[in-house]
Amino acid sequence: MEQKKTEFNKVFNAWDILVIAFGAMIGWGWVVSSGGWIQKGGVLGAAIGFVLGGIMIFFVGLTYAELTAAMPQCGGEHVFSYRAMGSNGSFICTWAIVLGYVGVTCFEACAFPTILTYLWPGFLKGYLYTVAGFDIYASWLIVAIIVAFLIMIINIFGAKTAAILQTILTIIIGGAGILLIVASVINGSVDNLNGQMFAGTSTGGGIKAVLSVAVLSPFYFIGFDVIPQAAEEINVPPKKIGKMLILSVVLAVLFYSLVIIAVGLVLKPDAIAASQTGTGLVTADAMAVAFKTSVMAKVIIVGGMCGIITSWNSFMIGGSRALYSMAESYMIPRTFAKLHPKHKTPLNALILMGILTMLAPFAGRVMMVWICDAGNFGCCLAYCMVSISFLILRKKEPDMPRPYKVPGYKFVGVMAVLMSGFMVCMYCIPGTGGSLILPEWLMVGAWSLLGVVFFAICKKKYKESFGSLVQLISDEDAATLMPEADDVELDQVIDVAIDRVLARMAG
């Protein structure tokens, strides 16, 4: 096995890690879907549902936290699954996660110009054609293509540039959400919760409603996994990488839950129903009511627009690194392993993802929903394989240096496998509310077929080199890859808190 040092520039600090992961999870859904969540589970029921969904992701996140700290190398899932399952398992896991990243970036390319129609009703000009009932306009296409090109260029010009963009936009998202939450406390009323605390007329019905939200909520937390993809570009101690990853999940859970409660405090059930059938932007309408001016609704819409860009940007970072790591290990054509000579970003991988996102809008928004759902299935499959890899490596390599070591690993690992496996089943079993429809399965099938083609061609072309150059540096180098932590007290506090939570769950 050839071992080598990274060629990437170490540009990400702890804050960058947090905003990249948080921004990936907080997209447009909190603006357009809050009303549906409340109608499905009730205000408190929906908030509890998101907490339960966050717990599902929390277990998966713990496995990622340990593995990322132990193997802080480009590719994340690619390296974890390779070390545990070998080249074949690694190919399946990484190819699945790439589908997820491509799906999100293509979807966001269509979502961004769609939002402009809420801010600027006269935006749509130059009707061209209709795809699956969705009208394509020239102005809509032009904006989508230009923004896709700009995000690609920003990522090519350097990871730090992308991180700066992420920071600015995440602050705007957080600011918009905090304004709504504070205004709901001041101008909202607990009386508005009457009749909508929980959905269902009985205890059993209420529990079922909460679980219905819990089942769909993990899909809104997909994105924390982009951090392991760029691990070699992070300039903080490996142990802290894991903790920041976990913190990002906790913050996302709080954000979603508090936004749901804020909407419930401001809008009565009939107002939420009217907003759902009207604009569909329940969160934005709640903001307008809370501040008693329609202008503030646009603040939330702008926040949602920023959420689209942060998700888009994060998944561009993650997807390009995943492609790079596969090419570096001869699993896909080596051209995608090329780094920019100056900025040290995966140039050809970013260009490929940029081209795909620029082409995606031509297929219309409905088709992009299909590919996004197919991509979410790919992410959940990869989560399950990473969770299994976590358990395998604890058994196979118990002495591997683990700067961040999860306590009660058997409980955590088994729960992560069960939770992620449950999410995979949700996509596969009809009638669960999240199952893929035929066009989405066709996309999964087409992506799988493309993977089989790459696998066969690269296996034949590169022979014994296939999978032989995964960047597995030595344990000694991995342990010293990044500087030592200088905030021991904070680390101890976080360690104790996580240990207590896990102990109570296990008990």
Salt bridges, closest charged atoms under 4 A:
GLU7 OE2 - LYS4 NZ 3.54
ASP16 OD2 - LYS160 NZ 2.66
GLU66 OE1 - ARG394 NH2 2.72
GLU66 OE2 - ARG402 NE 3.00
GLU233 OE1 - ARG321 NH2 2.79
GLU328 OE2 - LYS4 NZ 2.37
GLU328 OE1 - ARG334 NH1 3.81
GLU397 OE1 - ARG83 NH2 2.91
ASP475 OD1 - ARG83 NH2 2.94
ASP477 OD1 - LYS5 NZ 3.43
ASP487 OD2 - LYS240 NZ 2.92
ASP491 OD1 - LYS243 NZ 3.38
ASP495 OD2 - LYS239 NZ 3.26
ASP495 OD1 - LYS243 NZ 3.16
